[in-house]
């Protein structure tokens, strides 16, 4: 029976072609995966910057964050996109300071399984409100029908400062219930007086935002 023997040069040539094809396939897959990863990272970062902001669009004061260009004609694209995607109607930053907190003053995520004490300074005649929401921005249903405190409804300290507690169980004083909402978002709104505030006065106001202290979790 006759046999066919391949020359070493022929075998080497075929192996070289196979290696070249495999190399092309590997490079094509690598390029494709790199492009897909870049697109995924770009989409994630854009979504994050629209929903949570960045140092370019959000100012941070302790646990509080503010979109300082909301309602302004010269607002950056991320601020405009944030307003469109959230569907929230917000007072312009030229008329009020709106601050959101998702962590306590030590940086721990706010959660309904924990109790909190919020210490607020005397806002010196400015009208303000403090409300708590779940992570989706919904008010937290409760039997007490308590959803916020304002400068008009709070029971202040003699020096004009105030203390608000957050927790699932009822407490005396200025208590906001959190039920079993899970992650929480606090929103503190301060209206400017009719005469407006200068940039220096706003900066001073922003130094005295409430402190959020966690008491304990269960």
C-alpha positions in Angstrom: 0.0 0.0 0.0 1.4 3.3 -1.0 1.9 6.1 1.5 2.3 9.8 1.1 5.0 11.5 3.1 4.8 15.3 3.5 8.0 17.2 3.2 9.1 19.1 6.4 9.0 22.3 4.5 5.3 21.7 3.5 4.3 20.9 7.0 6.0 24.0 8.3 4.3 26.1 5.7 0.8 24.8 6.7 1.6 25.4 10.4 2.6 29.0 9.6 -0.6 29.6 7.8 -2.6 28.1 10.6 -0.8 30.3 13.2 -1.4 33.4 11.1 -5.1 32.6 10.8 -5.3 32.0 14.6 -3.4 35.2 15.2 -5.8 37.2 13.1 -8.8 35.7 14.9 -7.3 36.4 18.3 -6.5 40.0 17.4 -10.0 40.5 15.9 -11.6 39.1 19.1 -9.3 41.3 21.3 -10.2 44.4 19.3 -13.9 43.6 19.5 -13.8 43.0 23.3 -11.8 46.2 23.8 -14.4 48.2 21.8 -17.3 46.5 23.8 -15.5 47.3 27.1 -14.9 50.9 26.1 -18.6 51.3 25.1 -19.8 49.7 28.3 -17.5 51.9 30.5 -18.5 55.0 28.5 -22.2 54.3 29.0 -21.8 53.5 32.7 -19.7 56.6 33.3 -22.1 58.8 31.4 -25.1 57.4 33.3 -23.3 57.8 36.6 -22.4 61.5 35.8 -26.0 62.2 34.8 -27.6 60.5 37.9 -25.0 61.3 40.6 -22.8 64.0 39.0 -19.1 64.7 39.2 -16.8 67.4 40.5 -17.6 69.2 37.2 -21.3 69.4 37.9 -21.9 68.8 41.6 -20.7 70.6 44.7 -20.1 68.6 47.8 -20.4 69.8 51.4 -19.8 66.9 53.8 -22.5 64.3 53.1 -24.5 66.8 51.1 -24.4 67.2 47.3 -25.8 70.1 45.3 -26.3 70.6 41.5 -25.4 74.4 41.6 -26.4 75.1 38.0 -29.9 73.7 38.1 -32.4 76.1 36.4 -29.7 78.2 34.8 -29.5 79.0 31.1 -25.8 78.2 31.1 -26.2 74.9 32.9 -23.7 72.2 31.8 -25.0 69.3 29.7 -24.9 66.8 32.6 -27.0 69.1 34.8 -29.6 69.4 32.0 -29.6 65.7 31.4 -30.0 65.0 35.1 -33.1 67.1 35.2 -34.6 65.4 32.1 -33.9 61.9 33.2 -35.1 62.3 36.8 -38.2 64.1 35.8 -38.0 66.3 38.9 -39.2 69.9 38.9 -36.6 71.8 40.9 -36.4 75.4 42.0 -33.5 77.2 40.2 -30.3 77.4 42.1 -30.6 81.2 41.9 -33.6 81.0 44.2 -32.8 78.1 46.5 -30.1 75.7 47.6 -31.2 72.1 47.2 -28.9 69.5 48.9 -29.1 65.7 48.8 -27.4 63.3 51.2 -27.1 59.5 50.6 -24.6 59.0 53.4 -24.1 60.1 57.0 -21.4 62.6 57.9 -18.9 59.6 58.4 -19.5 58.4 54.8 -21.7 55.3 55.6 -24.7 54.7 53.4 -28.0 55.9 54.8 -30.3 52.9 55.5 -33.7 52.4 57.2 -32.2 49.7 59.4 -30.3 52.4 61.3 -31.3 55.4 63.5 -29.9 58.9 62.8 -29.8 62.2 64.5 -29.6 65.3 62.2 -28.2 68.4 63.8 -29.1 71.6 62.0 -27.8 75.1 62.7 -29.9 78.3 63.0 -30.5 79.2 59.3 -30.9 82.9 60.4 -34.4 83.6 59.1 -34.2 81.5 55.9 -37.0 79.1 55.1 -36.0 75.5 54.8 -37.4 72.0 54.6 -36.0 68.6 55.3 -37.5 65.4 53.8 -36.6 61.8 53.5 -37.1 59.5 50.5 -36.3 56.0 49.4 -33.6 55.3 46.9 -36.0 55.8 44.0 -37.0 59.2 45.2 -40.4 58.2 46.6 -41.8 59.5 49.9 -41.9 56.7 52.5 -45.4 55.8 53.5 -46.1 55.7 57.3 -49.1 55.7 59.7 -48.0 59.1 61.2 -48.2 60.9 57.8 -44.9 62.5 58.5 -42.7 63.2 55.4 -40.8 66.4 56.2 -40.1 69.2 58.6 -39.9 72.8 57.7 -38.8 76.0 59.3 -42.5 76.5 60.1 -43.3 73.0 61.6 -40.1 72.2 63.4 -39.8 72.4 67.2 -36.4 74.3 67.4 -34.0 74.6 70.2 -33.9 77.9 72.1 -30.9 79.1 70.0 -32.7 78.5 66.8 -30.9 75.3 65.9 -32.9 72.1 65.4 -32.6 68.3 65.8 -34.4 65.8 63.7 -34.3 62.0 64.2 -34.7 59.3 61.6 -35.8 55.8 62.4 -38.4 53.0 62.0 -39.7 53.3 65.5 -41.6 56.4 66.8 -39.7 58.9 68.9 -40.7 62.1 70.7 -39.8 65.4 69.1 -38.9 65.9 65.5 -39.0 62.3 64.2 -39.2 61.2 60.6 -40.2 57.6 60.0 -38.2 55.4 57.6 -40.2 52.2 57.9 -38.5 49.4 55.9 -37.5 51.6 52.9 -34.0 50.3 52.6 -31.5 52.9 51.3 -32.5 56.5 52.0 -32.0 59.9 50.5 -32.3 63.1 52.5 -33.2 66.4 50.8 -32.5 69.7 52.5 -33.9 72.8 50.7 -33.1 76.4 51.7 -35.0 79.2 50.0 -33.2 82.5 49.3 -34.8 85.6 50.7 -36.8 87.8 48.3 -33.7 90.1 48.1 -31.5 87.2 47.0 -28.2 86.1 48.3 -24.7 87.1 47.2 -22.1 84.5 46.3 -20.4 85.1 49.6 -23.7 84.7 51.5 -24.4 81.4 49.7 -20.9 80.2 50.6 -21.5 81.0 54.2 -24.9 79.3 54.2 -23.4 76.2 52.7 -20.9 75.9 55.6 -23.8 75.3 58.1 -25.6 72.4 56.5 -27.0 69.8 59.0 -24.7 67.1 60.4 -26.0 63.5 60.0 -25.0 61.2 62.8 -25.7 57.4 62.9 -26.8 56.2 66.4 -27.0 52.5 65.7 -28.4 49.8 63.4 -30.5 46.7 63.9 
